[in-house]
Amino acid sequence: DEGWVGREQLVADIITKLQGEYRVIILTGISGIGKTSLAEKLAVDLQDYWTNCARVNFDDESKLGDFGNIAADLLTGWGQQITAKESKNPQGLLDRLVQCLQENPYLVLIDSLERILKGNEAEGWSNFEDDWWVKFFQRLLAAESCQSHIILTTQDLPAQIPIIGSRYQNFWHCQVLSGFEAPERLDLFEKTGLDVSTES
């Protein structure tokens, strides 16, 4: 996106983490702050490092939030055959998905994670509605090795992830996004065609 401005140091810091041992990056902040744009920027800047980039967007109301459906969709997208019987076995899907992520350099973008958490806009979101997501992140962070990486965007940090991740601090990172600094705002306005001269 030629209109991209700002966050240069933040992008560089997160890329360094993704090129290292970090398996899960969580981008959190209020609605409209730029979480999805940043996730897409990271994916573009790192495209030479992945053989496949998959995206799950929970803003899509047709996208069911239970782990089994998402795991089956991802595995199918990576060329694996999933039988009707296998699609109803979340443990088997979990095993296959984690193994696939361990053995292949995939990037997975998961947008609007708050939509599969328990809660509401007034009080915030906390825990996963489907406990298989908890088991998935536990397995992913506990694995001896992993070639893939996951970038999550969410308005609220799932409460279970810091608990799970307390033993694996070097494998996950939560980045809270704030608004642009004044020079970044001016850069954005200028790129959108506004006059940002002192006289204007």
Biotite code that builds the C-alpha atoms (Angstrom):
import biotite.structure as struc

atoms = struc.array([
    struc.Atom([0.000, 0.000, 0.000], chain_id="A", res_id=1, res_name="ASP", atom_name="CA", element="C"),
    struc.Atom([1.681, 3.192, -1.181], chain_id="A", res_id=2, res_name="GLU", atom_name="CA", element="C"),
    struc.Atom([-0.377, 5.114, 1.372], chain_id="A", res_id=3, res_name="GLY", atom_name="CA", element="C"),
    struc.Atom([1.329, 3.387, 4.298], chain_id="A", res_id=4, res_name="TRP", atom_name="CA", element="C"),
    struc.Atom([2.947, 5.768, 6.776], chain_id="A", res_id=5, res_name="VAL", atom_name="CA", element="C"),
    struc.Atom([4.496, 5.583, 10.234], chain_id="A", res_id=6, res_name="GLY", atom_name="CA", element="C"),
    struc.Atom([5.223, 2.761, 12.666], chain_id="A", res_id=7, res_name="ARG", atom_name="CA", element="C"),
    struc.Atom([8.618, 2.107, 11.025], chain_id="A", res_id=8, res_name="GLU", atom_name="CA", element="C"),
    struc.Atom([10.363, 1.157, 14.272], chain_id="A", res_id=9, res_name="GLN", atom_name="CA", element="C"),
    struc.Atom([7.428, -0.948, 15.427], chain_id="A", res_id=10, res_name="LEU", atom_name="CA", element="C"),
    struc.Atom([7.351, -2.834, 12.107], chain_id="A", res_id=11, res_name="VAL", atom_name="CA", element="C"),
    struc.Atom([11.096, -3.442, 12.328], chain_id="A", res_id=12, res_name="ALA", atom_name="CA", element="C"),
    struc.Atom([10.845, -4.687, 15.923], chain_id="A", res_id=13, res_name="ASP", atom_name="CA", element="C"),
    struc.Atom([8.025, -7.134, 15.153], chain_id="A", res_id=14, res_name="ILE", atom_name="CA", element="C"),
    struc.Atom([9.750, -8.404, 12.008], chain_id="A", res_id=15, res_name="ILE", atom_name="CA", element="C"),
    struc.Atom([12.832, -9.131, 14.108], chain_id="A", res_id=16, res_name="THR", atom_name="CA", element="C"),
    struc.Atom([10.683, -11.161, 16.500], chain_id="A", res_id=17, res_name="LYS", atom_name="CA", element="C"),
    struc.Atom([9.006, -13.079, 13.669], chain_id="A", res_id=18, res_name="LEU", atom_name="CA", element="C"),
    struc.Atom([12.351, -13.860, 12.079], chain_id="A", res_id=19, res_name="GLN", atom_name="CA", element="C"),
    struc.Atom([13.478, -15.211, 15.432], chain_id="A", res_id=20, res_name="GLY", atom_name="CA", element="C"),
    struc.Atom([11.775, -17.597, 17.817], chain_id="A", res_id=21, res_name="GLU", atom_name="CA", element="C"),
    struc.Atom([8.437, -15.835, 18.223], chain_id="A", res_id=22, res_name="TYR", atom_name="CA", element="C"),
    struc.Atom([5.507, -17.945, 17.024], chain_id="A", res_id=23, res_name="ARG", atom_name="CA", element="C"),
    struc.Atom([2.526, -15.773, 17.983], chain_id="A", res_id=24, res_name="VAL", atom_name="CA", element="C"),
    struc.Atom([2.224, -11.995, 17.645], chain_id="A", res_id=25, res_name="ILE", atom_name="CA", element="C"),
    struc.Atom([-0.925, -10.399, 19.054], chain_id="A", res_id=26, res_name="ILE", atom_name="CA", element="C"),
    struc.Atom([-1.879, -6.897, 17.892], chain_id="A", res_id=27, res_name="LEU", atom_name="CA", element="C"),
    struc.Atom([-4.442, -5.363, 20.220], chain_id="A", res_id=28, res_name="THR", atom_name="CA", element="C"),
    struc.Atom([-6.084, -1.962, 20.469], chain_id="A", res_id=29, res_name="GLY", atom_name="CA", element="C"),
    struc.Atom([-9.340, -0.123, 19.947], chain_id="A", res_id=30, res_name="ILE", atom_name="CA", element="C"),
    struc.Atom([-11.401, -0.509, 16.783], chain_id="A", res_id=31, res_name="SER", atom_name="CA", element="C"),
    struc.Atom([-9.928, 1.375, 13.816], chain_id="A", res_id=32, res_name="GLY", atom_name="CA", element="C"),
    struc.Atom([-6.476, 1.936, 15.334], chain_id="A", res_id=33, res_name="ILE", atom_name="CA", element="C"),
    struc.Atom([-4.759, 0.031, 12.487], chain_id="A", res_id=34, res_name="GLY", atom_name="CA", element="C"),
    struc.Atom([-4.353, -3.549, 13.739], chain_id="A", res_id=35, res_name="LYS", atom_name="CA", element="C"),
    struc.Atom([-5.382, -5.196, 10.486], chain_id="A", res_id=36, res_name="THR", atom_name="CA", element="C"),
    struc.Atom([-3.360, -2.762, 8.365], chain_id="A", res_id=37, res_name="SER", atom_name="CA", element="C"),
    struc.Atom([-0.273, -3.485, 10.451], chain_id="A", res_id=38, res_name="LEU", atom_name="CA", element="C"),
    struc.Atom([-0.817, -7.246, 10.175], chain_id="A", res_id=39, res_name="ALA", atom_name="CA", element="C"),
    struc.Atom([-1.082, -6.927, 6.391], chain_id="A", res_id=40, res_name="GLU", atom_name="CA", element="C"),
    struc.Atom([2.035, -4.733, 6.275], chain_id="A", res_id=41, res_name="LYS", atom_name="CA", element="C"),
    struc.Atom([3.985, -7.359, 8.207], chain_id="A", res_id=42, res_name="LEU", atom_name="CA", element="C"),
    struc.Atom([2.752, -10.118, 5.905], chain_id="A", res_id=43, res_name="ALA", atom_name="CA", element="C"),
    struc.Atom([3.825, -8.172, 2.796], chain_id="A", res_id=44, res_name="VAL", atom_name="CA", element="C"),
    struc.Atom([7.228, -7.270, 4.200], chain_id="A", res_id=45, res_name="ASP", atom_name="CA", element="C"),
    struc.Atom([7.857, -10.908, 5.158], chain_id="A", res_id=46, res_name="LEU", atom_name="CA", element="C"),
    struc.Atom([6.432, -12.586, 2.065], chain_id="A", res_id=47, res_name="GLN", atom_name="CA", element="C"),
    struc.Atom([9.821, -13.964, 1.034], chain_id="A", res_id=48, res_name="ASP", atom_name="CA", element="C"),
    struc.Atom([9.970, -16.001, 4.262], chain_id="A", res_id=49, res_name="TYR", atom_name="CA", element="C"),
    struc.Atom([6.686, -17.940, 3.871], chain_id="A", res_id=50, res_name="TRP", atom_name="CA", element="C"),
    struc.Atom([5.641, -20.615, 1.413], chain_id="A", res_id=51, res_name="THR", atom_name="CA", element="C"),
    struc.Atom([1.988, -19.886, 2.176], chain_id="A", res_id=52, res_name="ASN", atom_name="CA", element="C"),
    struc.Atom([0.036, -17.127, 3.899], chain_id="A", res_id=53, res_name="CYS", atom_name="CA", element="C"),
    struc.Atom([-3.466, -18.006, 5.116], chain_id="A", res_id=54, res_name="ALA", atom_name="CA", element="C"),
    struc.Atom([-6.046, -15.621, 6.503], chain_id="A", res_id=55, res_name="ARG", atom_name="CA", element="C"),
    struc.Atom([-8.973, -16.118, 8.868], chain_id="A", res_id=56, res_name="VAL", atom_name="CA", element="C"),
    struc.Atom([-11.290, -13.123, 9.346], chain_id="A", res_id=57, res_name="ASN", atom_name="CA", element="C"),
    struc.Atom([-13.890, -13.460, 12.090], chain_id="A", res_id=58, res_name="PHE", atom_name="CA", element="C"),
    struc.Atom([-15.548, -10.231, 10.922], chain_id="A", res_id=59, res_name="ASP", atom_name="CA", element="C"),
    struc.Atom([-16.959, -12.481, 8.195], chain_id="A", res_id=60, res_name="ASP", atom_name="CA", element="C"),
    struc.Atom([-20.237, -13.609, 9.784], chain_id="A", res_id=61, res_name="GLU", atom_name="CA", element="C"),
    struc.Atom([-20.258, -16.738, 7.629], chain_id="A", res_id=62, res_name="SER", atom_name="CA", element="C"),
    struc.Atom([-17.030, -17.841, 9.315], chain_id="A", res_id=63, res_name="LYS", atom_name="CA", element="C"),
    struc.Atom([-17.834, -20.198, 12.181], chain_id="A", res_id=64, res_name="LEU", atom_name="CA", element="C"),
    struc.Atom([-15.599, -19.608, 15.180], chain_id="A", res_id=65, res_name="GLY", atom_name="CA", element="C"),
    struc.Atom([-15.251, -23.145, 16.457], chain_id="A", res_id=66, res_name="ASP", atom_name="CA", element="C"),
    struc.Atom([-11.735, -24.501, 16.221], chain_id="A", res_id=67, res_name="PHE", atom_name="CA", element="C"),
    struc.Atom([-12.614, -27.605, 14.218], chain_id="A", res_id=68, res_name="GLY", atom_name="CA", element="C"),
    struc.Atom([-14.039, -25.661, 11.266], chain_id="A", res_id=69, res_name="ASN", atom_name="CA", element="C"),
    struc.Atom([-11.090, -23.275, 11.087], chain_id="A", res_id=70, res_name="ILE", atom_name="CA", element="C"),
    struc.Atom([-8.519, -26.072, 11.425], chain_id="A", res_id=71, res_name="ALA", atom_name="CA", element="C"),
    struc.Atom([-10.202, -28.067, 8.668], chain_id="A", res_id=72, res_name="ALA", atom_name="CA", element="C"),
    struc.Atom([-10.309, -24.996, 6.382], chain_id="A", res_id=73, res_name="ASP", atom_name="CA", element="C"),
    struc.Atom([-6.619, -24.270, 6.941], chain_id="A", res_id=74, res_name="LEU", atom_name="CA", element="C"),
    struc.Atom([-5.529, -27.852, 6.375], chain_id="A", res_id=75, res_name="LEU", atom_name="CA", element="C"),
    struc.Atom([-7.652, -28.123, 3.227], chain_id="A", res_id=76, res_name="THR", atom_name="CA", element="C"),
    struc.Atom([-6.169, -24.870, 1.939], chain_id="A", res_id=77, res_name="GLY", atom_name="CA", element="C"),
    struc.Atom([-2.706, -26.380, 2.405], chain_id="A", res_id=78, res_name="TRP", atom_name="CA", element="C"),
    struc.Atom([-3.625, -29.367, 0.257], chain_id="A", res_id=79, res_name="GLY", atom_name="CA", element="C"),
    struc.Atom([-4.505, -31.901, 2.944], chain_id="A", res_id=80, res_name="GLN", atom_name="CA", element="C"),
    struc.Atom([-7.495, -34.187, 2.570], chain_id="A", res_id=81, res_name="GLN", atom_name="CA", element="C"),
    struc.Atom([-10.071, -34.026, 5.385], chain_id="A", res_id=82, res_name="ILE", atom_name="CA", element="C"),
    struc.Atom([-12.785, -36.685, 5.429], chain_id="A", res_id=83, res_name="THR", atom_name="CA", element="C"),
    struc.Atom([-16.248, -36.029, 6.860], chain_id="A", res_id=84, res_name="ALA", atom_name="CA", element="C"),
    struc.Atom([-15.362, -38.210, 9.854], chain_id="A", res_id=85, res_name="LYS", atom_name="CA", element="C"),
    struc.Atom([-12.074, -36.384, 10.433], chain_id="A", res_id=86, res_name="GLU", atom_name="CA", element="C"),
    struc.Atom([-13.809, -32.989, 10.289], chain_id="A", res_id=87, res_name="SER", atom_name="CA", element="C"),
    struc.Atom([-15.808, -33.984, 13.378], chain_id="A", res_id=88, res_name="LYS", atom_name="CA", element="C"),
    struc.Atom([-12.722, -34.974, 15.398], chain_id="A", res_id=89, res_name="ASN", atom_name="CA", element="C"),
    struc.Atom([-11.219, -31.806, 16.943], chain_id="A", res_id=90, res_name="PRO", atom_name="CA", element="C"),
    struc.Atom([-8.381, -33.715, 18.627], chain_id="A", res_id=91, res_name="GLN", atom_name="CA", element="C"),
    struc.Atom([-7.270, -35.193, 15.324], chain_id="A", res_id=92, res_name="GLY", atom_name="CA", element="C"),
    struc.Atom([-7.532, -31.793, 13.620], chain_id="A", res_id=93, res_name="LEU", atom_name="CA", element="C"),
    struc.Atom([-5.509, -30.220, 16.416], chain_id="A", res_id=94, res_name="LEU", atom_name="CA", element="C"),
    struc.Atom([-2.754, -32.816, 16.046], chain_id="A", res_id=95, res_name="ASP", atom_name="CA", element="C"),
    struc.Atom([-2.590, -32.386, 12.288], chain_id="A", res_id=96, res_name="ARG", atom_name="CA", element="C"),
    struc.Atom([-2.698, -28.590, 12.360], chain_id="A", res_id=97, res_name="LEU", atom_name="CA", element="C"),
    struc.Atom([0.073, -28.255, 14.931], chain_id="A", res_id=98, res_name="VAL", atom_name="CA", element="C"),
    struc.Atom([2.220, -30.768, 13.054], chain_id="A", res_id=99, res_name="GLN", atom_name="CA", element="C"),
    struc.Atom([1.634, -28.889, 9.793], chain_id="A", res_id=100, res_name="CYS", atom_name="CA", element="C"),
    struc.Atom([2.610, -25.578, 11.407], chain_id="A", res_id=101, res_name="LEU", atom_name="CA", element="C"),
    struc.Atom([5.699, -27.145, 12.945], chain_id="A", res_id=102, res_name="GLN", atom_name="CA", element="C"),
    struc.Atom([6.954, -28.643, 9.705], chain_id="A", res_id=103, res_name="GLU", atom_name="CA", element="C"),
    struc.Atom([6.158, -25.858, 7.203], chain_id="A", res_id=104, res_name="ASN", atom_name="CA", element="C"),
    struc.Atom([6.958, -22.126, 7.032], chain_id="A", res_id=105, res_name="PRO", atom_name="CA", element="C"),
    struc.Atom([3.382, -20.818, 6.986], chain_id="A", res_id=106, res_name="TYR", atom_name="CA", element="C"),
    struc.Atom([2.072, -17.426, 8.081], chain_id="A", res_id=107, res_name="LEU", atom_name="CA", element="C"),
    struc.Atom([-1.469, -17.303, 9.456], chain_id="A", res_id=108, res_name="VAL", atom_name="CA", element="C"),
    struc.Atom([-3.301, -13.988, 9.922], chain_id="A", res_id=109, res_name="LEU", atom_name="CA", element="C"),
    struc.Atom([-6.295, -14.187, 12.267], chain_id="A", res_id=110, res_name="ILE", atom_name="CA", element="C"),
    struc.Atom([-8.432, -11.027, 12.298], chain_id="A", res_id=111, res_name="ASP", atom_name="CA", element="C"),
    struc.Atom([-10.972, -9.865, 14.894], chain_id="A", res_id=112, res_name="SER", atom_name="CA", element="C"),
    struc.Atom([-10.257, -12.604, 17.402], chain_id="A", res_id=113, res_name="LEU", atom_name="CA", element="C"),
    struc.Atom([-12.536, -10.891, 19.929], chain_id="A", res_id=114, res_name="GLU", atom_name="CA", element="C"),
    struc.Atom([-15.488, -12.251, 17.965], chain_id="A", res_id=115, res_name="ARG", atom_name="CA", element="C"),
    struc.Atom([-14.771, -15.776, 19.207], chain_id="A", res_id=116, res_name="ILE", atom_name="CA", element="C"),
    struc.Atom([-14.298, -14.694, 22.820], chain_id="A", res_id=117, res_name="LEU", atom_name="CA", element="C"),
    struc.Atom([-16.906, -14.577, 25.557], chain_id="A", res_id=118, res_name="LYS", atom_name="CA", element="C"),
    struc.Atom([-18.001, -11.061, 26.388], chain_id="A", res_id=119, res_name="GLY", atom_name="CA", element="C"),
    struc.Atom([-19.469, -7.914, 24.846], chain_id="A", res_id=120, res_name="ASN", atom_name="CA", element="C"),
    struc.Atom([-18.438, -4.470, 23.652], chain_id="A", res_id=121, res_name="GLU", atom_name="CA", element="C"),
    struc.Atom([-19.381, -2.762, 26.918], chain_id="A", res_id=122, res_name="ALA", atom_name="CA", element="C"),
    struc.Atom([-17.474, -5.056, 29.288], chain_id="A", res_id=123, res_name="GLU", atom_name="CA", element="C"),
    struc.Atom([-14.820, -6.397, 26.949], chain_id="A", res_id=124, res_name="GLY", atom_name="CA", element="C"),
    struc.Atom([-13.996, -9.928, 25.921], chain_id="A", res_id=125, res_name="TRP", atom_name="CA", element="C"),
    struc.Atom([-12.090, -12.457, 27.974], chain_id="A", res_id=126, res_name="SER", atom_name="CA", element="C"),
    struc.Atom([-12.000, -16.211, 27.361], chain_id="A", res_id=127, res_name="ASN", atom_name="CA", element="C"),
    struc.Atom([-12.380, -18.314, 24.237], chain_id="A", res_id=128, res_name="PHE", atom_name="CA", element="C"),
    struc.Atom([-15.871, -19.687, 23.713], chain_id="A", res_id=129, res_name="GLU", atom_name="CA", element="C"),
    struc.Atom([-14.345, -22.880, 22.304], chain_id="A", res_id=130, res_name="ASP", atom_name="CA", element="C"),
    struc.Atom([-11.791, -24.478, 24.644], chain_id="A", res_id=131, res_name="ASP", atom_name="CA", element="C"),
    struc.Atom([-10.065, -26.149, 21.688], chain_id="A", res_id=132, res_name="TRP", atom_name="CA", element="C"),
    struc.Atom([-8.485, -22.779, 20.893], chain_id="A", res_id=133, res_name="TRP", atom_name="CA", element="C"),
    struc.Atom([-6.875, -22.820, 24.326], chain_id="A", res_id=134, res_name="VAL", atom_name="CA", element="C"),
    struc.Atom([-5.528, -26.318, 23.655], chain_id="A", res_id=135, res_name="LYS", atom_name="CA", element="C"),
    struc.Atom([-4.245, -25.196, 20.256], chain_id="A", res_id=136, res_name="PHE", atom_name="CA", element="C"),
    struc.Atom([-2.211, -22.274, 21.605], chain_id="A", res_id=137, res_name="PHE", atom_name="CA", element="C"),
    struc.Atom([-0.932, -24.449, 24.448], chain_id="A", res_id=138, res_name="GLN", atom_name="CA", element="C"),
    struc.Atom([0.336, -27.055, 21.984], chain_id="A", res_id=139, res_name="ARG", atom_name="CA", element="C"),
    struc.Atom([1.771, -24.471, 19.597], chain_id="A", res_id=140, res_name="LEU", atom_name="CA", element="C"),
    struc.Atom([3.742, -22.632, 22.266], chain_id="A", res_id=141, res_name="LEU", atom_name="CA", element="C"),
    struc.Atom([4.889, -25.827, 23.978], chain_id="A", res_id=142, res_name="ALA", atom_name="CA", element="C"),
    struc.Atom([6.147, -27.497, 20.773], chain_id="A", res_id=143, res_name="ALA", atom_name="CA", element="C"),
    struc.Atom([9.898, -28.084, 20.631], chain_id="A", res_id=144, res_name="GLU", atom_name="CA", element="C"),
    struc.Atom([10.122, -26.323, 17.290], chain_id="A", res_id=145, res_name="SER", atom_name="CA", element="C"),
    struc.Atom([7.844, -24.478, 14.903], chain_id="A", res_id=146, res_name="CYS", atom_name="CA", element="C"),
    struc.Atom([8.504, -23.071, 11.435], chain_id="A", res_id=147, res_name="GLN", atom_name="CA", element="C"),
    struc.Atom([5.202, -21.186, 11.178], chain_id="A", res_id=148, res_name="SER", atom_name="CA", element="C"),
    struc.Atom([4.023, -17.956, 12.743], chain_id="A", res_id=149, res_name="HIS", atom_name="CA", element="C"),
    struc.Atom([0.617, -16.546, 13.637], chain_id="A", res_id=150, res_name="ILE", atom_name="CA", element="C"),
    struc.Atom([-0.400, -12.885, 13.748], chain_id="A", res_id=151, res_name="ILE", atom_name="CA", element="C"),
    struc.Atom([-3.619, -12.167, 15.653], chain_id="A", res_id=152, res_name="LEU", atom_name="CA", element="C"),
    struc.Atom([-5.603, -8.929, 15.740], chain_id="A", res_id=153, res_name="THR", atom_name="CA", element="C"),
    struc.Atom([-8.068, -8.389, 18.567], chain_id="A", res_id=154, res_name="THR", atom_name="CA", element="C"),
    struc.Atom([-9.630, -5.574, 20.549], chain_id="A", res_id=155, res_name="GLN", atom_name="CA", element="C"),
    struc.Atom([-9.052, -7.566, 23.739], chain_id="A", res_id=156, res_name="ASP", atom_name="CA", element="C"),
    struc.Atom([-6.269, -9.926, 24.760], chain_id="A", res_id=157, res_name="LEU", atom_name="CA", element="C"),
    struc.Atom([-7.693, -13.395, 25.515], chain_id="A", res_id=158, res_name="PRO", atom_name="CA", element="C"),
    struc.Atom([-7.116, -13.972, 29.220], chain_id="A", res_id=159, res_name="ALA", atom_name="CA", element="C"),
    struc.Atom([-5.924, -17.542, 28.717], chain_id="A", res_id=160, res_name="GLN", atom_name="CA", element="C"),
    struc.Atom([-2.979, -16.669, 26.461], chain_id="A", res_id=161, res_name="ILE", atom_name="CA", element="C"),
    struc.Atom([-0.888, -14.838, 29.102], chain_id="A", res_id=162, res_name="PRO", atom_name="CA", element="C"),
    struc.Atom([-1.536, -17.751, 31.457], chain_id="A", res_id=163, res_name="ILE", atom_name="CA", element="C"),
    struc.Atom([-0.506, -20.318, 28.860], chain_id="A", res_id=164, res_name="ILE", atom_name="CA", element="C"),
    struc.Atom([2.368, -18.175, 27.641], chain_id="A", res_id=165, res_name="GLY", atom_name="CA", element="C"),
    struc.Atom([3.868, -17.494, 31.064], chain_id="A", res_id=166, res_name="SER", atom_name="CA", element="C"),
    struc.Atom([6.167, -20.488, 30.526], chain_id="A", res_id=167, res_name="ARG", atom_name="CA", element="C"),
    struc.Atom([7.018, -19.532, 26.938], chain_id="A", res_id=168, res_name="TYR", atom_name="CA", element="C"),
    struc.Atom([7.775, -15.796, 27.107], chain_id="A", res_id=169, res_name="GLN", atom_name="CA", element="C"),
    struc.Atom([10.134, -15.909, 24.110], chain_id="A", res_id=170, res_name="ASN", atom_name="CA", element="C"),
    struc.Atom([7.549, -17.500, 21.826], chain_id="A", res_id=171, res_name="PHE", atom_name="CA", element="C"),
    struc.Atom([4.743, -14.908, 21.935], chain_id="A", res_id=172, res_name="TRP", atom_name="CA", element="C"),
    struc.Atom([4.373, -11.144, 22.119], chain_id="A", res_id=173, res_name="HIS", atom_name="CA", element="C"),
    struc.Atom([1.429, -8.808, 22.634], chain_id="A", res_id=174, res_name="CYS", atom_name="CA", element="C"),
    struc.Atom([1.694, -5.376, 21.048], chain_id="A", res_id=175, res_name="GLN", atom_name="CA", element="C"),
    struc.Atom([-0.792, -2.710, 22.140], chain_id="A", res_id=176, res_name="VAL", atom_name="CA", element="C"),
    struc.Atom([-1.337, -0.188, 19.331], chain_id="A", res_id=177, res_name="LEU", atom_name="CA", element="C"),
    struc.Atom([-1.898, 3.493, 19.991], chain_id="A", res_id=178, res_name="SER", atom_name="CA", element="C"),
    struc.Atom([-2.620, 6.312, 17.561], chain_id="A", res_id=179, res_name="GLY", atom_name="CA", element="C"),
    struc.Atom([-0.125, 8.053, 15.298], chain_id="A", res_id=180, res_name="PHE", atom_name="CA", element="C"),
    struc.Atom([2.312, 10.642, 16.574], chain_id="A", res_id=181, res_name="GLU", atom_name="CA", element="C"),
    struc.Atom([1.846, 14.182, 15.183], chain_id="A", res_id=182, res_name="ALA", atom_name="CA", element="C"),
    struc.Atom([4.449, 13.812, 12.352], chain_id="A", res_id=183, res_name="PRO", atom_name="CA", element="C"),
    struc.Atom([2.861, 10.499, 11.305], chain_id="A", res_id=184, res_name="GLU", atom_name="CA", element="C"),
    struc.Atom([-0.582, 12.120, 11.184], chain_id="A", res_id=185, res_name="ARG", atom_name="CA", element="C"),
    struc.Atom([0.744, 14.866, 8.935], chain_id="A", res_id=186, res_name="LEU", atom_name="CA", element="C"),
    struc.Atom([2.377, 12.270, 6.661], chain_id="A", res_id=187, res_name="ASP", atom_name="CA", element="C"),
    struc.Atom([-0.934, 10.428, 6.408], chain_id="A", res_id=188, res_name="LEU", atom_name="CA", element="C"),
    struc.Atom([-2.878, 13.603, 5.616], chain_id="A", res_id=189, res_name="PHE", atom_name="CA", element="C"),
    struc.Atom([-0.335, 14.577, 2.967], chain_id="A", res_id=190, res_name="GLU", atom_name="CA", element="C"),
    struc.Atom([-0.503, 11.165, 1.301], chain_id="A", res_id=191, res_name="LYS", atom_name="CA", element="C"),
    struc.Atom([-4.282, 11.422, 1.131], chain_id="A", res_id=192, res_name="THR", atom_name="CA", element="C"),
    struc.Atom([-3.962, 14.740, -0.728], chain_id="A", res_id=193, res_name="GLY", atom_name="CA", element="C"),
    struc.Atom([-4.531, 17.282, 2.035], chain_id="A", res_id=194, res_name="LEU", atom_name="CA", element="C"),
    struc.Atom([-2.544, 20.505, 2.244], chain_id="A", res_id=195, res_name="ASP", atom_name="CA", element="C"),
    struc.Atom([-0.365, 20.212, 5.360], chain_id="A", res_id=196, res_name="VAL", atom_name="CA", element="C"),
    struc.Atom([1.658, 23.381, 4.849], chain_id="A", res_id=197, res_name="SER", atom_name="CA", element="C"),
    struc.Atom([1.985, 25.777, 7.774], chain_id="A", res_id=198, res_name="THR", atom_name="CA", element="C"),
    struc.Atom([-0.185, 28.310, 5.936], chain_id="A", res_id=199, res_name="GLU", atom_name="CA", element="C"),
    struc.Atom([-3.111, 25.956, 5.447], chain_id="A", res_id=200, res_name="SER", atom_name="CA", element="C"),
])
